[in-house]
């Protein structure tokens, strides 16, 4: 979580002040006090990932129940799964392709969450591919074109789904990462990569269609439909959470919000894809 120390200290002081107000107002507004106590005692759940759909999911969780307080962490897919294995996150989003099978997420989840009980639920599918400069001057149409000489790349950080996608495609197409100028230059989000390409600092980057629609001066070459899934540990504490999230994902209100945002395939949203 990216939080400044000064902001954290200010939050702690405000929380202490809120508790004092609750104590002082007990004899006057017991219903307000009860609600404030419930809010202060809500269980915090960490939801990992960068897609805007996760922010919408968090708002729906808050609307459905006062006992859960969603917190957002913008770490990548692999790091998210590792944080879940270590008990540091509650709802993990992941979009990791296994190049040998073409399957998303489950091969990685099974290897990383060894000995754990969990459920994998589809959130959505979306288009991934190449960010290219306006008009696509390098005429990049597929993964093979990344072998063009003097091609300047802007990369994502290790552990992100986009980085895994690029590395797997380079491996499958016999392209050495050392041949790519800028392969070691890393950014931590899709918008940053798209902006670097739009600004002419790179010829190409890997990311999702939605980022290209937001950033001016960049075109998008769709190459793959990636499945974006949620992973939640199965235990007594999470039974209600799992049921709640499935209910939200299948609800018309949640799906209508996502349908208003172009680029999402919701045909499997809310479907349980795997249980262990």
N, C-alpha and C positions, 0 to 999 in steps of 0.2 A: 504494500500500500504506500503510495507516495503522499506523505503528510509532513508538513513542516513542523519542527519542534515547537515553534511559537504558537502555531494554530492548535496543536494538541494541548498545550498548556492552557490556552484560552478556553478550549472546550471543557477541560477538567474544571476550571474555575466556574464556568457557567453551569455545569452539572451540579456542583456543590451549592451554588446559589439557588438552583431549581429545587433541590432537596430541602433547603431551608425554608423556601416559600411554601412548599407542601406542608411542612410541619406547622408553620405559623397559621395556615389557613384551614387547619383540620376542623375546627369547630364551626367554621362559616360555610364551607363548600365541600362537604364530604364526597359528593359525586365527582367533582373536579379532581380532588385529591386522589381518589381511587384510580381515575384514568391516568393521572400523572405517574402514580406508582407503577401501574401496569406498563406504561411506556418505558419508564426507567428500568424496569425489570425484564424487558423483552429480550428474547434470545437473538443474538446477532448471528446472521449467516453470511458467509463470504461467497459471492458469486464471481467467478473468474471469466475473463474474456473481454473483447473490445467491441463486439457488435452492438448496435443500438437496440436490437431486440432484447438484449439482456437488461438494459435499463428499463424497457417497457415491462419486462417480466418482474423486475424488482418493484415497480410501482403497483402492479396488480397484486403482488404478495402483500404489500402494505395495506392495500385496500381490502383484501379478503380477511386479514387477521391482524389484530394489534399485538399478538404474542411473538411475532417475528419481525426483525429489523434487518433488511437486506443491506449489505455492504458490498461495494464493487472493487474488484482488483483487476488491473489490466495486464496481467501476465499472460504469456503465450501458452499454447496447448500442452506442450511437453512439461513445462514448469508447473502448469496447473495440476496435471496428473501427479507429479511428484509431490506437490504441496498437499494434495488429497491423501496420498499414501502416508505422509508424515502427520496428518491430522490437522492441517492448517487451513483447509478450505472445505466448503460444504456442498456447493453446486459448481461443478467444473464444466466449462464448455470446451469442446475440442474439435478440430478439423484436420486430422492427420492422415495422409494417404500412405498406404503400403504399396510401394511401386510394383512389387512382385505379383500381388494379387489384384491390385486396383481397388481394394476395399478400404473404406474409411474407418478410422478410429478403433474399432474393436480389436484388431491385432495388437495395437499399442496398449490398449487398456488391459487386455488379458496378461500382457507381459509385465506391465508396471504395477498393477494392483494385485500382485500374487498373494494368495491366501486371504483375500478380502471378499466380502459379499457386497455386491453393488448392482445398480440398475442403469441401463443406458436408454435414454429417451431422445427421440428426434426433436430438435427445435425447428430446423428449417433446412432447405438446400439453397445454394446460391452459386453464381458463376464466378470462377476464378480464372485468371489468365495473366496477360501482359499489359502493363502500362507502357504506352509508347508516346512519343511526341506527336503533336497535332499533325495530321496528315500522314503519319507513319512513314517518315522519310527513309528509314532503313528497311522498309517493306518486310517487317517481321510478322510472320503468319503462323508460326508453330515453334515448338521447342527446338527443332533442328536448327532454326535460324539463330539460336544463341551462339552458334559456332562461328558466326561472322567475325572477321578480323577487326580488331580495334573497337569492339562493341563495349560501351561503357555501361556498367550495371550498378544499380543501387540495391543493396540487399536488406533483408530483415534479420533480426537478431536470432541467434541459435535458440531452438526450442519453439519458435513460432510455427504455425501451420503453413504460412507462406514460405518460410525457409525450408521446411521439410519437403514441401511440394517442389521447390526449385532443385534442391539437392537430389531428390529421387529422379526427377526428369533428366538432370545432367548425367546421373549414373546410367539410366536406361538408354540414353541416346549417345553414350560414349564421349561426353564432353567433359574435359578436365576443368575443374573450378579455377585452377591457376591460369587458365587461358582468358578468363573474364576480367577485364579491367574494372576495378571497383568492387570486386566480390567481397573484400574485407570491410567495405564501408557499410555500416549497419544503422538502420533506424528501427524504432520500436512500434510503428503503427503504419497502417495502409495509407492514410492521408499524407504522412510525411514522405513516403516513397513516391506517391503520385505527384506531389508538389515538386520534388527534386527533378523528376522527368519533365514536368511542365516547364520548369525554369531552365531547362537545357543543361543541367548539371549531370544528367545521365541519359542514355538512350533508351533504357528499358528497366523495368522493375516488375516484380511479381506481386499481385494483390487481387482484390475483389472488385467487381463491377461497380458497386455502390460508391466506392471512393473516387473512381474515375468520373462518376456523375456529379460529384461535389466539387472537384478541383477543375478549374478552367485551364485550358491549354494542354490537356492530355486526352488521348484516345485509348480505347480499351479493346484488346483482342481476346475474346472469350475462348478458353481452351478446355475447360473441364467444369462439370457441375460437382461441387463439393458438398458433402453432407456435414451439417453442423449439429452436433449432438451434445446432450447434457449427461453428466455422470453424477450419481448420488450414491453414497454408501448406504447399504441396507442394515439398519439397526433399530432398536426400539425407539431411540430418540428421533429418527428420521422417518418413521412410518407415516406420520401425519403429513410431513413435509413432502414426501414423494407423492402421496395422494393429492395434495393441494396443487402441486406443480402440474401434474397430469391434467387435473381438472381445469386449471388456468389455461394451459396450452390448447386444450380442446374447446375452450369457451369461444362463443361467437364474438364477444367483446375484444378479447385478445387477438384473435385472428383477423378481425376487421381492422384493428390498428396496424397490424403488419401488412395486410393486403393493400393498405393505402400507401405503403412504401414500395416502390417498384424494385424488382429484382429478386424477390423472395418466392421460392416454391414451398407451399405449405401443405402439399399433398400427404405428407407423413407426420406432420406436426402433432406431437402428443403421443405418438406410437411408441410403445416399449419395444426396442429392437433387440435387447439382450439382457438377460439376468444371470447372475452368478451367486 
